[in-house]
Amino acid sequence: MMNVRVGLVGTGYAADVRAQALKADTRSQLLAVAGQSIDRTSAFAERHGIASVESWLDIVNDEKLDLVVVATVSALHGEVAEAALNAGKHVVVEYPLSLDLAQAERLLAIAAAKNLLLHVEHIELLGGLHQAMRSHLPSIGTPSYVSYRTLNPQRPAPLKWTYQPALFGFPFCGALSRVHRLTNLFGSVRAVDCCTRVVKRVAQPSFNSSILSSGRLQFVSGMIAELTYGKGEGFWAARRDVEIQGSLGSLTFVRNEDLLTTASGTQIIEVAPRKGLFVKDTENVLAYLCEGSPLYVSSAESVYALKVGDALRRASESGQTVSLD
């Protein structure tokens, strides 16, 4: 391809930064957008100088388009991506690919059979934190334990789709980047346990006011990871902590105190700021389509992380340890 003609599904933050990146790149031409609200879609289209259409079906069935970018609520990702692939379109979708593991696996097969791009965005791999973790892992020897905790107090909890379980999904599926960061660094998972606590809004029971999910992952390597995700009114102090213990040292990432500790002592680690990641992801996709450059992540990797996230869901619902193949 010399010029990729793009249709966008979604009008939120991710869609907005994706639209800016597509418009700024000479290899792409953003033509149309579809969203959940007619008014928001019209305003989005006017802001970016593109066409506004009533339904995402108009996007996937538009013969002028080469690529469909899916940046809408998680519950629609799989349906839109499947329709676009079946219409012969390349697809870029924000994680997760689907809230249904079986559908996600089916989408991999459809894309392969039709020789179409199916790219699941995982910008956490491009960020400074992940790059620092990866580059310093050899310094701590064989990893044995990881603790990864993100807590986001929001008081009051917003009336957003990310607080609606029907649209966001199980925490470790909707927030798949937490799982994927670990599987990308440490490989396959043997078994998982999980506990989840959800508090619903009294006046609007389709919304949650607080969400907490805590899982334990046993990796094939023998490493154990504790993964905690929480947000909403049940929390008062924000946390974004990563600790990795190894045979030769440890890594700790706690806000601006990022440290490598070994027998030689403790040193500060430089972590690049989290900026321009959607642009990097978009540039990588366009380089793949136009020049054949490799992608930084495969859709199969994302679906494996989703498999682990779904196992955590089943463990949470059953109260039992769930083994993975």
Secondary structure as a PSIPRED ss2 file (coil, helix, strand):
# PSIPRED VFORMAT (PSIPRED V4.0)

   1 M C   1.000  0.000  0.000
   2 M C   1.000  0.000  0.000
   3 N C   1.000  0.000  0.000
   4 V E   0.000  0.000  1.000
   5 R E   0.000  0.000  1.000
   6 V E   0.000  0.000  1.000
   7 G E   0.000  0.000  1.000
   8 L E   0.000  0.000  1.000
   9 V E   0.000  0.000  1.000
  10 G C   1.000  0.000  0.000
  11 T C   1.000  0.000  0.000
  12 G C   1.000  0.000  0.000
  13 Y H   0.000  1.000  0.000
  14 A H   0.000  1.000  0.000
  15 A H   0.000  1.000  0.000
  16 D H   0.000  1.000  0.000
  17 V H   0.000  1.000  0.000
  18 R H   0.000  1.000  0.000
  19 A H   0.000  1.000  0.000
  20 Q H   0.000  1.000  0.000
  21 A H   0.000  1.000  0.000
  22 L H   0.000  1.000  0.000
  23 K H   0.000  1.000  0.000
  24 A H   0.000  1.000  0.000
  25 D C   1.000  0.000  0.000
  26 T C   1.000  0.000  0.000
  27 R C   1.000  0.000  0.000
  28 S E   0.000  0.000  1.000
  29 Q E   0.000  0.000  1.000
  30 L E   0.000  0.000  1.000
  31 L E   0.000  0.000  1.000
  32 A E   0.000  0.000  1.000
  33 V E   0.000  0.000  1.000
  34 A E   0.000  0.000  1.000
  35 G C   1.000  0.000  0.000
  36 Q C   1.000  0.000  0.000
  37 S C   1.000  0.000  0.000
  38 I H   0.000  1.000  0.000
  39 D H   0.000  1.000  0.000
  40 R H   0.000  1.000  0.000
  41 T H   0.000  1.000  0.000
  42 S H   0.000  1.000  0.000
  43 A H   0.000  1.000  0.000
  44 F H   0.000  1.000  0.000
  45 A H   0.000  1.000  0.000
  46 E H   0.000  1.000  0.000
  47 R H   0.000  1.000  0.000
  48 H H   0.000  1.000  0.000
  49 G C   1.000  0.000  0.000
  50 I C   1.000  0.000  0.000
  51 A E   0.000  0.000  1.000
  52 S E   0.000  0.000  1.000
  53 V C   1.000  0.000  0.000
  54 E C   1.000  0.000  0.000
  55 S C   1.000  0.000  0.000
  56 W H   0.000  1.000  0.000
  57 L H   0.000  1.000  0.000
  58 D H   0.000  1.000  0.000
  59 I H   0.000  1.000  0.000
  60 V H   0.000  1.000  0.000
  61 N C   1.000  0.000  0.000
  62 D C   1.000  0.000  0.000
  63 E C   1.000  0.000  0.000
  64 K C   1.000  0.000  0.000
  65 L C   1.000  0.000  0.000
  66 D C   1.000  0.000  0.000
  67 L E   0.000  0.000  1.000
  68 V E   0.000  0.000  1.000
  69 V E   0.000  0.000  1.000
  70 V E   0.000  0.000  1.000
  71 A C   1.000  0.000  0.000
  72 T C   1.000  0.000  0.000
  73 V C   1.000  0.000  0.000
  74 S H   0.000  1.000  0.000
  75 A H   0.000  1.000  0.000
  76 L H   0.000  1.000  0.000
  77 H H   0.000  1.000  0.000
  78 G H   0.000  1.000  0.000
  79 E H   0.000  1.000  0.000
  80 V H   0.000  1.000  0.000
  81 A H   0.000  1.000  0.000
  82 E H   0.000  1.000  0.000
  83 A H   0.000  1.000  0.000
  84 A H   0.000  1.000  0.000
  85 L H   0.000  1.000  0.000
  86 N H   0.000  1.000  0.000
  87 A C   1.000  0.000  0.000
  88 G C   1.000  0.000  0.000
  89 K C   1.000  0.000  0.000
  90 H E   0.000  0.000  1.000
  91 V E   0.000  0.000  1.000
  92 V E   0.000  0.000  1.000
  93 V E   0.000  0.000  1.000
  94 E E   0.000  0.000  1.000
  95 Y C   1.000  0.000  0.000
  96 P C   1.000  0.000  0.000
  97 L C   1.000  0.000  0.000
  98 S C   1.000  0.000  0.000
  99 L C   1.000  0.000  0.000
 100 D C   1.000  0.000  0.000
 101 L H   0.000  1.000  0.000
 102 A H   0.000  1.000  0.000
 103 Q H   0.000  1.000  0.000
 104 A H   0.000  1.000  0.000
 105 E H   0.000  1.000  0.000
 106 R H   0.000  1.000  0.000
 107 L H   0.000  1.000  0.000
 108 L H   0.000  1.000  0.000
 109 A H   0.000  1.000  0.000
 110 I H   0.000  1.000  0.000
 111 A H   0.000  1.000  0.000
 112 A H   0.000  1.000  0.000
 113 A H   0.000  1.000  0.000
 114 K H   0.000  1.000  0.000
 115 N C   1.000  0.000  0.000
 116 L C   1.000  0.000  0.000
 117 L C   1.000  0.000  0.000
 118 L E   0.000  0.000  1.000
 119 H E   0.000  0.000  1.000
 120 V E   0.000  0.000  1.000
 121 E E   0.000  0.000  1.000
 122 H C   1.000  0.000  0.000
 123 I H   0.000  1.000  0.000
 124 E H   0.000  1.000  0.000
 125 L H   0.000  1.000  0.000
 126 L C   1.000  0.000  0.000
 127 G C   1.000  0.000  0.000
 128 G H   0.000  1.000  0.000
 129 L H   0.000  1.000  0.000
 130 H H   0.000  1.000  0.000
 131 Q H   0.000  1.000  0.000
 132 A H   0.000  1.000  0.000
 133 M H   0.000  1.000  0.000
 134 R H   0.000  1.000  0.000
 135 S H   0.000  1.000  0.000
 136 H H   0.000  1.000  0.000
 137 L H   0.000  1.000  0.000
 138 P H   0.000  1.000  0.000
 139 S H   0.000  1.000  0.000
 140 I H   0.000  1.000  0.000
 141 G C   1.000  0.000  0.000
 142 T C   1.000  0.000  0.000
 143 P E   0.000  0.000  1.000
 144 S E   0.000  0.000  1.000
 145 Y E   0.000  0.000  1.000
 146 V E   0.000  0.000  1.000
 147 S E   0.000  0.000  1.000
 148 Y E   0.000  0.000  1.000
 149 R E   0.000  0.000  1.000
 150 T E   0.000  0.000  1.000
 151 L E   0.000  0.000  1.000
 152 N E   0.000  0.000  1.000
 153 P E   0.000  0.000  1.000
 154 Q C   1.000  0.000  0.000
 155 R C   1.000  0.000  0.000
 156 P C   1.000  0.000  0.000
 157 A C   1.000  0.000  0.000
 158 P C   1.000  0.000  0.000
 159 L C   1.000  0.000  0.000
 160 K C   1.000  0.000  0.000
 161 W H   0.000  1.000  0.000
 162 T H   0.000  1.000  0.000
 163 Y H   0.000  1.000  0.000
 164 Q C   1.000  0.000  0.000
 165 P H   0.000  1.000  0.000
 166 A H   0.000  1.000  0.000
 167 L H   0.000  1.000  0.000
 168 F H   0.000  1.000  0.000
 169 G C   1.000  0.000  0.000
 170 F C   1.000  0.000  0.000
 171 P H   0.000  1.000  0.000
 172 F H   0.000  1.000  0.000
 173 C H   0.000  1.000  0.000
 174 G H   0.000  1.000  0.000
 175 A C   1.000  0.000  0.000
 176 L C   1.000  0.000  0.000
 177 S H   0.000  1.000  0.000
 178 R H   0.000  1.000  0.000
 179 V H   0.000  1.000  0.000
 180 H H   0.000  1.000  0.000
 181 R H   0.000  1.000  0.000
 182 L H   0.000  1.000  0.000
 183 T H   0.000  1.000  0.000
 184 N H   0.000  1.000  0.000
 185 L H   0.000  1.000  0.000
 186 F H   0.000  1.000  0.000
 187 G C   1.000  0.000  0.000
 188 S C   1.000  0.000  0.000
 189 V E   0.000  0.000  1.000
 190 R E   0.000  0.000  1.000
 191 A E   0.000  0.000  1.000
 192 V E   0.000  0.000  1.000
 193 D E   0.000  0.000  1.000
 194 C E   0.000  0.000  1.000
 195 C E   0.000  0.000  1.000
 196 T E   0.000  0.000  1.000
 197 R E   0.000  0.000  1.000
 198 V E   0.000  0.000  1.000
 199 V E   0.000  0.000  1.000
 200 K E   0.000  0.000  1.000
 201 R C   1.000  0.000  0.000
 202 V C   1.000  0.000  0.000
 203 A C   1.000  0.000  0.000
 204 Q C   1.000  0.000  0.000
 205 P C   1.000  0.000  0.000
 206 S C   1.000  0.000  0.000
 207 F C   1.000  0.000  0.000
 208 N E   0.000  0.000  1.000
 209 S E   0.000  0.000  1.000
 210 S E   0.000  0.000  1.000
 211 I E   0.000  0.000  1.000
 212 L E   0.000  0.000  1.000
 213 S E   0.000  0.000  1.000
 214 S E   0.000  0.000  1.000
 215 G E   0.000  0.000  1.000
 216 R E   0.000  0.000  1.000
 217 L E   0.000  0.000  1.000
 218 Q E   0.000  0.000  1.000
 219 F E   0.000  0.000  1.000
 220 V C   1.000  0.000  0.000
 221 S C   1.000  0.000  0.000
 222 G C   1.000  0.000  0.000
 223 M C   1.000  0.000  0.000
 224 I E   0.000  0.000  1.000
 225 A E   0.000  0.000  1.000
 226 E E   0.000  0.000  1.000
 227 L E   0.000  0.000  1.000
 228 T E   0.000  0.000  1.000
 229 Y E   0.000  0.000  1.000
 230 G E   0.000  0.000  1.000
 231 K E   0.000  0.000  1.000
 232 G E   0.000  0.000  1.000
 233 E C   1.000  0.000  0.000
 234 G C   1.000  0.000  0.000
 235 F C   1.000  0.000  0.000
 236 W C   1.000  0.000  0.000
 237 A C   1.000  0.000  0.000
 238 A C   1.000  0.000  0.000
 239 R E   0.000  0.000  1.000
 240 R E   0.000  0.000  1.000
 241 D E   0.000  0.000  1.000
 242 V E   0.000  0.000  1.000
 243 E E   0.000  0.000  1.000
 244 I E   0.000  0.000  1.000
 245 Q E   0.000  0.000  1.000
 246 G E   0.000  0.000  1.000
 247 S C   1.000  0.000  0.000
 248 L C   1.000  0.000  0.000
 249 G E   0.000  0.000  1.000
 250 S E   0.000  0.000  1.000
 251 L E   0.000  0.000  1.000
 252 T E   0.000  0.000  1.000
 253 F E   0.000  0.000  1.000
 254 V E   0.000  0.000  1.000
 255 R C   1.000  0.000  0.000
 256 N C   1.000  0.000  0.000
 257 E E   0.000  0.000  1.000
 258 D E   0.000  0.000  1.000
 259 L E   0.000  0.000  1.000
 260 L E   0.000  0.000  1.000
 261 T E   0.000  0.000  1.000
 262 T E   0.000  0.000  1.000
 263 A C   1.000  0.000  0.000
 264 S C   1.000  0.000  0.000
 265 G E   0.000  0.000  1.000
 266 T E   0.000  0.000  1.000
 267 Q E   0.000  0.000  1.000
 268 I E   0.000  0.000  1.000
 269 I C   1.000  0.000  0.000
 270 E C   1.000  0.000  0.000
 271 V C   1.000  0.000  0.000
 272 A C   1.000  0.000  0.000
 273 P C   1.000  0.000  0.000
 274 R C   1.000  0.000  0.000
 275 K C   1.000  0.000  0.000
 276 G C   1.000  0.000  0.000
 277 L H   0.000  1.000  0.000
 278 F H   0.000  1.000  0.000
 279 V H   0.000  1.000  0.000
 280 K H   0.000  1.000  0.000
 281 D H   0.000  1.000  0.000
 282 T H   0.000  1.000  0.000
 283 E H   0.000  1.000  0.000
 284 N H   0.000  1.000  0.000
 285 V H   0.000  1.000  0.000
 286 L H   0.000  1.000  0.000
 287 A H   0.000  1.000  0.000
 288 Y H   0.000  1.000  0.000
 289 L H   0.000  1.000  0.000
 290 C H   0.000  1.000  0.000
 291 E H   0.000  1.000  0.000
 292 G C   1.000  0.000  0.000
 293 S C   1.000  0.000  0.000
 294 P C   1.000  0.000  0.000
 295 L C   1.000  0.000  0.000
 296 Y C   1.000  0.000  0.000
 297 V C   1.000  0.000  0.000
 298 S C   1.000  0.000  0.000
 299 S H   0.000  1.000  0.000
 300 A H   0.000  1.000  0.000
 301 E H   0.000  1.000  0.000
 302 S H   0.000  1.000  0.000
 303 V H   0.000  1.000  0.000
 304 Y H   0.000  1.000  0.000
 305 A H   0.000  1.000  0.000
 306 L H   0.000  1.000  0.000
 307 K H   0.000  1.000  0.000
 308 V H   0.000  1.000  0.000
 309 G H   0.000  1.000  0.000
 310 D H   0.000  1.000  0.000
 311 A H   0.000  1.000  0.000
 312 L H   0.000  1.000  0.000
 313 R H   0.000  1.000  0.000
 314 R H   0.000  1.000  0.000
 315 A H   0.000  1.000  0.000
 316 S H   0.000  1.000  0.000
 317 E H   0.000  1.000  0.000
 318 S H   0.000  1.000  0.000
 319 G C   1.000  0.000  0.000
 320 Q C   1.000  0.000  0.000
 321 T C   1.000  0.000  0.000
 322 V E   0.000  0.000  1.000
 323 S E   0.000  0.000  1.000
 324 L C   1.000  0.000  0.000
 325 D C   1.000  0.000  0.000
